[in-house]
Amino acid sequence: MDIAEEEVLLDVTWTDAPQGWIATLVTATHNDIVERQLRPGTPLEFEVTETRRCVGYTDANHQHHLCPDHATVDEGTQCYVCRQKDAQRDYIEGRTGAARDGDHSVYLAQCGSTVKVGVTRSQRLLKRWIEQGAVYAVEIESGLSATDALVREEELSKAGLTERIRKEQKLPLPDSPHLNEVMEEYDLVGDIISVLEKTVYPAPTTSSVQRTDRVAGEVQSVFGKLIEVPGQAFAVTPGRCIEPPQQTGLTDFE
């Protein structure tokens, strides 16, 4: 993975392939979007900086656009101009939008040792679980409107289930699933899926997550938005910048 200049981290995207789902790291230079497939064994070497830049915006046709000003941001992932242009804003903020059309599902996902409740369009259920780095997951409601699904999610959230899990909480992996106990506690039913088995990657072996410092080595696993290289798992945080490594690592002396 060659980096000749500063790049902005945008996302880890997932694509279904005959051998299993595979991840791609998406970044941006000041004038282009860069995609690098993260197959096991792919070499990575870069340094994460403290700089944050706007990730741009998505239009109504789901096309991503770079920030025209390549703007730095103090918080969040977008500058004011791109935030106002983003077609996903209505959905994210709970208003109507194209992403709210069609059938929706309510699900439970076990990420690390924590179980969360969530909502997504039924047609992208498995992809959503993979994106989140779920170990196990189960669909508990299906065929709902977006509004009805969000109401059900809120009910379960008020009953005690969380709706969000930080990336740092997704490792280490649990020894066994906890979904059966949670489903019994909340009187829910559904077929539990082992999500890790749907990807091309082995289970990650590291136990901690980092967001800064140098990343060097071959890809061992990708888990949601986490990329594992020997000895560390790096959390891809949209808006953070990476650059060619400046620090001297142990691999330079081998």
C-alpha positions in Angstrom: 0.0 0.0 0.0 1.9 3.0 -1.3 1.0 6.5 0.1 2.8 9.4 -1.6 0.8 12.2 0.1 -1.7 12.9 2.8 -4.9 11.0 2.4 -8.2 11.3 4.3 -9.8 8.1 5.6 -13.3 7.7 4.3 -14.6 4.2 5.0 -14.1 0.5 4.9 -16.6 -0.9 2.4 -17.7 -4.5 1.9 -18.5 -6.4 -1.3 -20.0 -9.9 -1.6 -17.8 -12.3 -3.6 -18.1 -16.0 -4.3 -15.5 -16.9 -1.6 -17.1 -14.5 0.9 -17.4 -10.8 1.7 -14.2 -8.8 1.2 -13.3 -5.4 2.4 -11.9 -2.3 0.6 -10.2 0.7 2.3 -11.5 3.9 0.8 -9.5 7.1 1.2 -9.3 10.5 -0.6 -6.5 12.8 -1.7 -7.2 16.4 -2.3 -8.6 15.6 -5.8 -9.3 11.9 -6.1 -10.9 8.9 -4.3 -8.6 5.9 -3.7 -9.7 2.3 -3.2 -7.5 -0.5 -2.0 -8.7 -4.0 -1.5 -7.7 -5.5 1.8 -7.0 -9.1 1.1 -5.2 -11.2 3.8 -1.5 -10.6 3.2 -1.9 -7.2 1.7 1.0 -5.0 2.9 0.1 -1.8 4.8 2.4 1.0 6.0 1.3 4.4 6.9 1.1 6.8 9.9 -2.1 8.2 11.3 -1.9 11.9 12.1 -3.9 14.2 14.3 -5.3 16.1 11.3 -9.0 15.8 10.5 -10.5 16.8 7.1 -14.0 16.9 5.7 -15.0 13.6 4.1 -17.2 15.3 1.5 -20.9 14.4 0.9 -23.2 11.9 -0.9 -25.8 13.1 -3.4 -29.3 11.7 -4.0 -27.9 9.2 -6.5 -25.6 7.8 -3.8 -22.5 9.3 -5.5 -19.8 10.4 -3.2 -18.2 13.8 -3.8 -15.0 15.1 -2.4 -15.0 18.2 -0.2 -14.3 21.1 -2.7 -12.2 22.9 -0.1 -10.4 19.8 1.3 -11.4 21.6 4.5 -10.0 20.8 8.0 -12.6 20.2 10.7 -12.3 20.4 14.5 -15.1 17.9 15.2 -17.4 15.6 13.3 -16.6 14.4 9.7 -18.0 17.2 7.5 -17.5 20.9 7.0 -20.7 23.1 7.1 -21.0 23.3 3.3 -20.8 19.5 2.7 -23.1 18.7 5.6 -25.8 20.9 4.0 -25.4 19.1 0.7 -25.4 15.6 2.0 -28.5 13.7 0.8 -28.3 11.2 3.7 -28.8 14.0 6.2 -32.6 13.6 6.3 -32.3 9.9 7.1 -29.6 10.3 9.7 -31.6 13.0 11.5 -34.8 11.0 11.4 -36.7 12.8 8.6 -38.0 11.3 5.4 -35.6 10.3 2.6 -35.0 7.7 0.0 -33.1 5.5 2.4 -36.3 5.2 4.5 -38.2 3.5 1.6 -38.8 -0.2 1.4 -39.0 -2.9 4.0 -36.9 -2.6 7.2 -35.7 -5.1 9.8 -35.0 -4.8 13.5 -32.0 -6.9 14.6 -29.7 -7.7 17.5 -26.0 -7.8 16.9 -23.3 -9.1 19.2 -20.2 -7.0 18.8 -17.5 -8.2 21.2 -19.3 -9.1 24.4 -22.0 -6.4 24.0 -25.4 -6.8 22.2 -27.0 -3.9 20.4 -30.3 -3.4 18.8 -30.5 -1.8 15.3 -32.5 -1.1 12.2 -31.7 -1.4 8.6 -33.3 -2.0 5.2 -34.1 -5.7 5.0 -32.2 -6.2 1.7 -28.9 -5.1 3.3 -29.2 -6.9 6.6 -26.2 -9.2 6.3 -24.1 -6.4 4.9 -25.0 -4.1 7.8 -23.9 -6.8 10.3 -20.6 -7.2 8.5 -20.0 -3.4 8.4 -20.6 -3.2 12.1 -18.2 -5.9 13.0 -20.8 -8.2 14.5 -19.7 -11.7 15.6 -23.3 -13.0 15.8 -26.6 -11.4 14.8 -30.3 -12.2 14.5 -33.2 -10.6 12.8 -36.1 -10.2 15.2 -38.6 -8.1 13.1 -39.0 -7.9 9.3 -41.2 -6.3 6.7 -41.7 -3.1 8.7 -41.8 0.5 7.5 -38.8 2.6 8.6 -41.0 4.5 11.1 -42.4 1.3 12.7 -38.9 -0.3 12.8 -37.5 2.8 14.5 -40.3 2.8 17.0 -39.6 -0.9 17.9 -35.9 -0.1 18.2 -36.7 2.7 20.6 -38.8 0.4 22.7 -36.0 -2.1 23.1 -33.5 0.6 23.7 -35.7 2.0 26.5 -36.0 -1.5 27.9 -32.2 -1.7 28.3 -30.5 -2.6 25.0 -27.9 -0.3 23.7 -28.0 1.2 20.1 -24.3 1.9 19.7 -21.1 0.2 20.5 -17.7 1.9 20.2 -15.0 0.3 18.0 -12.8 -0.2 21.0 -15.5 -2.5 22.6 -15.5 -4.9 19.7 -12.3 -6.7 20.7 -11.4 -9.1 22.0 -13.8 -11.6 20.5 -16.0 -13.5 23.0 -15.5 -17.2 23.7 -19.2 -17.8 23.1 -22.4 -16.0 21.9 -24.6 -14.1 24.3 -27.5 -13.6 22.0 -29.6 -16.6 23.3 -29.6 -15.2 26.8 -30.5 -11.7 25.6 -33.3 -13.0 23.4 -34.7 -15.0 26.2 -34.5 -12.0 28.6 -36.4 -9.7 26.1 -38.8 -12.5 24.9 -37.5 -12.3 21.3 -37.1 -15.1 18.6 -35.0 -15.5 15.5 -32.3 -17.5 13.9 -28.8 -16.6 15.1 -26.2 -16.1 12.3 -22.4 -16.5 12.7 -21.4 -13.3 10.8 -17.6 -14.0 10.8 -18.1 -17.1 8.7 -19.5 -14.9 5.9 -16.2 -13.1 5.2 -12.9 -14.2 3.7 -11.0 -13.3 6.9 -10.0 -15.3 9.9 -11.2 -14.1 13.3 -9.0 -11.3 14.6 -6.6 -12.3 17.4 -5.5 -9.0 18.9 -7.4 -7.7 22.0 -7.0 -3.9 21.7 -7.8 -1.2 19.2 -5.9 1.9 18.3 -6.7 5.1 16.2 -3.3 6.7 16.0 0.4 6.0 15.5 2.1 3.9 12.8 0.5 1.0 11.1 2.9 -1.5 9.4 2.6 -5.1 8.4 0.4 -7.4 6.3 -3.3 -7.6 6.7 -4.3 -10.5 8.9 -8.0 -9.8 9.3 -10.6 -7.1 8.7 -13.5 -6.9 11.1 -16.2 -4.2 10.5 -14.1 -1.0 10.4 -11.1 -2.6 12.1 -8.0 -3.7 10.2 -5.7 -6.1 11.9 -1.9 -6.3 11.2 0.5 -8.3 13.4 0.2 -7.1 17.0 -2.4 -4.4 16.5 -5.9 -3.6 15.2 -6.4 -0.2 13.7 -9.8 1.6 13.8 -10.7 3.4 10.6 -12.2 6.7 11.7 -13.6 8.8 8.9 -11.9 12.2 8.5 -8.6 11.2 10.1 -5.6 11.6 7.9 -2.9 9.2 7.0 0.5 9.9 5.5 3.8 8.1 4.5 5.4 6.9 7.7 7.7 9.3 9.5 8.5 7.2 12.5 11.1 4.5 12.5 9.6 1.1 13.2 11.2 -2.2 14.1 10.6 -3.6 10.7 13.1 -1.1 9.3 15.9 -2.9 11.0 15.0 -6.4 9.9 
